Amino acid sequence: MAPVISPKKTWEGVFGGLAASLATALACRAWFLPTLSSTEALGFGLLVGILAPLGDLCESALKRSASVKDSGRLIPGHGGMLDRVDSLIFTTPVFYYCLLAMRLS
């Protein structure tokens, strides 16, 4: 996908994550947000499915530019704590503001 930034990330992983994101969005709609339409839930799933790998790639680019393999020592062998939450860098604010915009309209 981006061999210079993160050589082990694949397009298969991106598409698999996108499919999981769409399925999870529909499940969350059914269980937690019944007022959300299926189209809105799929829109949220699509946004999250696209933005999550971008957050991961941005975090990987930051680590590459700093010439470090792990962003911390809290979880040895897993790239550090930042690797556990890097997909939230973009998804959380976008999800929040989308929910806020829906509530205001």
Secondary structure, DSSP 8 states (H G I E B T S, - for coil): -BTTTBTT--HHHHHHHHHHHHHHHHHHHHHT-TTS-HHHHHHHHHHHHHHHHHHHHHHHHHHHHTT-S-S-SSSTTTT-HHHHHTTHHHHHHHHHHHHHHHHH-
